[in-house]
């Protein structure tokens, strides 16, 4: 049996390079590569995309939409790492741990939208609480997310690593100030919320890792305590290989953003007491928040072991 052929469209970007690093040495796929001087040639790109069994799109949104039109081979499957198709009809959302339904959809899908990094953390927290009935769909939620600067791509990485960078980069910086961040539509839709959350993303001076936090009053979750919310999340993710829930409520110390940097794992921590709590998702913004999730979805779509290459 021939090995599946895989092509990365946009291999030179941050996500594309990370995917290449994860699959480049694998012997269970054939990686199709484009000549450097032809990587922006639509004819050459189209030829490789239609020769592939699976294509990763690691492109800006508009370019990703255009790239999809180049795929005319009905057998070619696509994983889009951009925001372009995350709430589009005909595309499956690539977060297998949310439910058996999501996992089965990914395995059978020809079009998978890879989740956004901030969205991954928020959805991992909120989806289970809504689906089990603890959190009402009309809850008015907020979300804070701290990420390493690699999430901003090559331009931001260069800014942070420049020897003469401005002093403001020494401090965490809040962005998405207009409350129109591009991850908000998927955060609302995937969780079945009536209202998008108030979302406060923050970029800070560390390379990779992130912590996404959702604060909750006990009254919003039917009077449940932090421990009861922790138990509900633990039951939802029981048996998952890459998403886990901390074994007890965290009440002391500090939570760093980068303990899972370099992995494709996610950990949910519930912090607080019987009245107020914060649920925190910690993971690698380049791993479970981007390229690692994309490779995990490829594994599911092509029938490989879910953690292969991860």
N, C-alpha and C positions, 0 to 999 in steps of 0.2 A: 504494500500500500504506500502510495507516495505521500510525502510529508506536506502539510498545508503550507501554502505560500502566503507570506505576510509582507505588506508594504507600509511604511510610515511616511505619510505625506506631511512634510514639515518637520523632518528629523533634526533640523538645525536649531530649533527653539528649545526652551528649557524642558518642556514636557516631552517633546520628541526625543531629545538626547537621553532623558531619564528612561524612557521606554526602550530605546536602543540599548542602553547599558544593561537593562534587565533581561532582554531577550536575544541580544546579539550573539551570545555564545551558546545558545540552546541548540541541541542537535535533533530536536523533534519538530522543528519548523525550517522552512527555507525562507530566508529573509531577502526580499528583493530590494536592490539598491539602485538609486538613480545616479548617473554621472553628475559630478559637481556642477559642470557647466550647463547642465540641462534641467536642474532642479526647479526652475521657474518656467520651463517650457510646458505649456498645457498639453501638447500632443504627446510628449514623452511621459508626462505624469499620467495621462489618461490611459496610455498603453499599459503601464505598470499596475495601475489601479484595477483595470479590467482583467489583468492576468492573475491577480491575487485572489486567494480565498477569503482573506480578511485584510481590511485597510484601517489603519489608525489615521484620523484627521487631527493634526496638531497645528491648527491654523487659527487666525482671527475669525470672528463670527461670519463676516461677509464672505471671506475666502472659503470657509467651511461649507457654507450654503452653495457656493459656486462649484466646489469640488464634488459635492453630491451629484450634481447634474452631469458630471463627467463619467460617472459610473453607470454603464449601460448593461453590464453583465449581471443578469438576475441572480447568479450564484455568489457574487461578491458580497461579503458582509462588512458592515462599517461600524467602527466605534469612533464617535465624534467627541473629542476632548474639549471642544469649545462650548460656549453657552448657547449656541445657535438653535439646537433641537431639543433642549431638555424638557420643554413643555409642549412639544409639537406632536400632533396626531401621527400615528404610525411609527413612533420611536419609543423604545422601552428604556426606562430609567435604570442605570447600571449600579444599583445598590442591592446586591443579592441578599444581604442579611436582614432586610426589612421584613420579608415574609417568604414563605414557600412559593407564593404566587409570583413575586418579583424574581426569585431565582429561576423558576421554570420559564418565565418570559424571556429572560436573558439567554438561557440555554437554547431557546428556539428562535431567537430574534435574528433578523437580518439588519436591523438598525438599532444600535444602542447608544444612548447619550450618556457619557461619563459625567458623574456628579461634579458640581463645583466644590471647592475645598471648604469654604465657610458653610455652604449648604449641607455638606456631608455631616458635619457636627450637629447642626441644628436639627436636621431631619432624623438623625440617629437618636436624638433625645425625645423629640416631640411626637414623631410618628407612632411609636409604641404606646405612648400615654393616651393619644387620641384613639387609636385603634382598640385599646382595651377598655375605653370608656372612662378613664380617670380624668382626662382633660377634655373639656367641651370644645367643639370645633370653633365656637365663637369667642374663645379666650383671647384677651388682649395681651399679647406676649411681647417681651423684649429679648434681645440677644446681643451679647458682647463677644467679640472674637478677636483674639490676639494671634498674629501670624508672623513668622519669620519673613525677612525681606525677599527671599528667593521666589515667593509667590508673585512678585511683581514682574518677573521675567528678566531678560538680559539687561534691559535698560536700567531697571531699579537696582539689580545686583551691581552693575557698574557704578551707580551713584553711591551706594553704601560702601563699596570697596575702594573708592577713589581716595588717594592720599590727602587730597585737598577738599574733602567733602565739607558741606556747610554744617555748622554746629547743631542745627535743628535735627539732623539725623542721629545725633547722640541720644535723643529722646524718643519715646514712643509717639507715634503720630496717628491721630484719628482721621479717617476718611469716610467716603460715602455720605457726606454731610447733607446731601439733598434728600436722603431716604429713598433713593432710586437705584440702589446697588443692583447689579445685574443678576445676583443670585436670589433676590427676593421672590421672583415669580415661581421658581422651583421649590423654594422653602414653603411657600403658601400652598401650592398645588399638591405637592407630594404628601403633605400632612393633612390635607383636606380642611384647611383653615378658612374661616370666613374673612379674616383680616390678615394682611401681611404683618409680621412683627416689626417693631421699631428695632432697627439693626445698626449696631455701632462697631464696625470693623476697625482694628488698630494694627498698624505695622510697627515692628520694633527691631532693634539692632541685634538680631541673631539670625543665622542663615536659614534654618528650617525647623519646623515644629509648629504646633498651634494648639490653642485651647479655646474652645467655643463654649460659652456659658449661657444658660437660660435660667433666670431667677423665677421662683414660683412661691406663691403663698399657699399654705396648706388648704385654705378655703377654695382655691381654684382646682384642687385635685380631690374634691369630695371629703375634705377634712383629714386626708392621709398625712402621716408623718414622713420625714425624710427616709426613715428606714423602710416604710411601706412602699414608697416610690422606688427605692433601690431594689426591693424585692420584685416589684412589677417589671422593672427593666431587666433584672437578672433572669426572670422567667422567660421574657421575650427573646433574649439572646442566648439562652441555654444551648450548649452544643455547637455554637459558632466558633470557627477556628481563628477568625481574625478580629472579631469584636467581642470584648468582654466587659463585665461590670465589676467594679471594685467590691471586695467581699464585705465591706462594712462602710457605714457612713463616716466621712472624713470631717472631723471637727477641729483639728489642731494643725499647726504648721502652715506650710505654703504648698501650692501646686505650681510646679514649673511647666512651661509649655513644650519643652523639648525632650522628655524622657523617651518618647517613641520615635524620635527622628532617626531615619535610616531604616525604618521597618514599614510594613504594610498593615500594622495593627492599629486598633483603636480601643481606648479604654474610657468607659464612662464612670465618673465619680459623682456621688451624691453627697453634698455638703450641707450642713444645717441642723435643724432641730424639728420639733413637733409643729412649729408655727410657720417657719420660713426656711427656704432651702434654695440652693443653686445646684443645677446639674451641669457638669462639665464634661465635654468630650475632648480627649487629648489624642493627637495623632500627628503624623508627618504631613504637612501640606503638599509635599512632593510625592508622598507615598500613597496612603489611603485617600488622600485628598486630591490625587491627580494620576501620576503614571502608574503607581502600584495598583490602584483601583482599575485602571485601564487594562493592565496585564491580567489581573484577576478575571475581568470580564472576558478577555480573549480566551483564557483557559476554559471558562465555562462554555463559551460559544463553540470552541473547537473540540471539546470533550477531554481536555487534559485535567490532571489533578488541580484542584482550585489554587493551591499554594505553589504550584510549579514556578520556579524562577523568582519567588518572593521570600 
